[in-house]
Amino acid sequence: MPKITYVEHDGTEHVAEVPVGNTLMEGAVNNGIPGIEGDCGGACACSTCHVYIAPDWQEKMSAQEDMETDMLDFAYEPNERSRLGCQIPVTAELDGLVVKMPEKQL
């Protein structure tokens, strides 16, 4: 099972095993990781699973769809590495992925 490292805004790290096929958001919520809320349940209808992808992982991410891009406009301090965790399916290739969380979710 791939291990994903979720890093809180203050630097606290949480390593979670996330089943292939789950999303990054589901992995965080199912493992009780603070900082990712997933209010819409993964419907890409909010921005409460906003994460920053570590630079060396950018190329391994699935393509960003227009709906996700639009929802990121509502996220707290989005940047070029911003993604919504609900839109990133976990694959075996993402084993070791590191994502950081913003200071807060909107």
ABEGO torsion letter per residue (X at the ends): XBBBBBBBAAGBBBBBBBBBGBBAAAAAAAAGBBGBAGAAGGAGABAAABBBBBAAAAAABBBBBAAAAAAAAABBGBBAABBBAAABBBBAAABGBBBBBBABBX
